[in-house]
Amino acid sequence: MGCCERKQAHLDELITYENEELKSNSINEKPEKELNINFKSAPRKKPEEEINKLHDILRNKLSSDPNNKIEVEEMKLDEFEKEIEKNKKANEILLNNQNELNLIKYEGEDILFQSPPLKFQNKNNEIEYYSGTFDNKGNFCGIGTLITKDKNIYNGSFKNGLFDGKGIFVNENGNYYFGDWKNGKIEGKGKTILNNKILYEGDYINNEKNGFGKENYDDGSYYEGNFENNEKKGFGKYTFKDGSYYEGNFENNLYNGKGEFHWNDGRIYKGNFNNGLINGKGNFIWKDGSNYEGNYLNGIKQGQGVYSWTDGKKYIGNFINNEPHGNGLITIGDKQFNSKFRYGKFISNLDSQNSTNRTEN
């Protein structure tokens, strides 16, 4: 065979190979392949084989503990839905949140198997139901719905058999949490609903309020600010039902450190707090403009301070139990007088030569 003939034969062979490649990727096979991209599994020409394989995995997994043998029973979808409907409050909540639930997507890379709804029953006749996808180890994985033996319902994302991703957990009383999960624990952003009212909405870590959030209380008051391990800690604002509020630093759920308290009648205190009480140096301003600036102890004026009246008069001196006590300086306009008080009662003007109270202690 000549050189030209060998080249032509090689070309024909190459064309034949490329045509076979094109045929193997023909349009007839694309829908099947694309359909399975969502599950990241092999083409399912025989779905019943996959389900049987999954059931074998589950039986081996669930029967590995001889003291807690679990039976698996396949269900029809309408039977599973009836189990959800038995919890009327939970069913209503799931329906009300259906639009948000439909947006939840599984973010993992596991190979997922779709199965009909399943019923799990242990030796104590405790029953759980699950509808959704599994990984190839028999763990709940992907998007699914679990009805627990306590009749609680979780709908959302799973990974390695645990709540992971976004999901809603509804208890038998209709109270629920909707938000982020990680390794079976509440972690990320979410909201807890109690008696149809938002109890808390914000950041969580390890099942506890951590980070920024808003907590509402039965009396109509609420707190917005930082949490650490379920406690108010750091900067925040607590607003009372009557409109009064504290804004500042918290520690151990109490006002601690620098802050401001605003009463709904116009009074304002700015200064230090300790264990929920006004303590240390601060400035108290009344609605009429009079103010006290000085030391406090457990909410009362105690120690050195300055009290200023709206007409310009001032008292500079010592206080005990909110009252001037001891020697002090009174300023009226451009005049100053050394005076003496006893528990708020004016005793004498120490600058007066004719005072009949000069010798009183």
C-alpha positions, 0 to 999 in steps of 0.5 A, a space after each residue: 500500500 502506497 503512502 497516499 493509500 495509508 494516509 487515506 485509510 488512517 483518515 477513514 479510521 479516524 472519521 469512523 472513531 469520531 462518528 462513534 463518539 458522536 453517536 455515544 453522546 447522541 441527543 437520545 442519551 442527554 435527557 437521561 444524563 441531565 436528569 441525574 445531574 441533580 442526584 449526582 448518581 449513575 443513570 437510573 435505567 432500573 430505579 427499583 434496583 437502586 431502591 433495593 440497594 438503598 434498602 439493603 444499606 439501611 437494613 445493614 446500618 439499622 440492624 448493626 446494633 442488636 439491642 436496637 433493631 429497626 424495621 424498615 417499611 416502604 410507604 405511599 406518599 399519601 400515607 406519609 402526608 397523612 402522618 404530617 397532617 395528624 399534627 395540625 399545628 405543624 402542618 399549618 406552619 409548614 404550609 405557611 412557610 412553603 414558599 421559603 421551604 421550596 427555595 432550600 437547596 442541598 449544597 453538598 457533593 454526596 451521591 444521593 438516592 431518592 427513595 419512597 417514604 419510609 417508616 422506621 420502627 424499633 423494638 420499643 414500637 417507637 416510630 419515625 417517618 422519612 421522605 427524601 434522599 439518602 447518601 450511599 451510606 444510608 444516611 439522611 442526606 439532601 432535602 427531606 422531611 423527618 417525623 420524629 418519634 415525639 411527633 416533631 417535624 423537620 423539613 429541610 437539608 440533611 447531611 450525614 444523617 443530621 440537620 445541616 443547611 437550612 430547615 424548619 423544626 416544628 414541635 408538637 405544640 406548633 412552636 418552631 425554629 426556621 433557619 441555619 443548621 450545622 452538624 445537627 445543631 442550630 448554627 447561623 441565622 434563624 428565628 424561633 417562634 413561640 405561641 405565634 410570636 417571634 421569640 428571637 431572631 438573629 445569630 446562633 452558634 452551637 444551639 445558643 444565641 451568639 452574635 447580634 439578635 433581637 429578643 422579644 418578651 411577653 410584656 411587650 419589651 424587647 432587646 436588640 444587641 449582642 449575645 454570648 452563650 444565650 446571655 446579653 453581653 456587649 453593646 445592646 438596647 433594651 426597650 420597655 413597653 412604656 418607651 423607656 430604654 437602656 442603651 449601652 453595655 451588658 454583662 451577665 444579662 444586666 446593665 454593666 459598664 457605660 450606658 444611658 437610661 432614658 425614662 418616658 417622662 424625659 429623665 435621662 441618666 448617662 454614666 456607669 452601671 454595675 449589676 443593673 444599677 447606677 453605680 460610679 460616676 454619672 450625670 442625671 438630667 431631669 425634664 426641667 433641665 436641673 441635673 446632678 453630676 457626680 458619684 452614685 452607689 446602688 442607684 442613689 447619690 453618694 459621695 462628691 457631686 454637683 447639683 445644678 438648678 435651672 435658675 443657675 444655682 449650684 451645690 458642690 459637695 458631699 451627698 449621702 442617701 441622695 441628700 446634701 450632707 456635710 460641708 459644701 459650696 453654694 454658688 448663686 450667680 457670681 457669689 459663692 458661700 461655704 455652707 453646711 447641710 445635715 441629710 439634706 437640711 440646711 444648717 448654716 452659712 459658714 461665711 455668715 458672722 451672725 449665723 446661730 447655727 455655726 456650732 451645730 455638728 
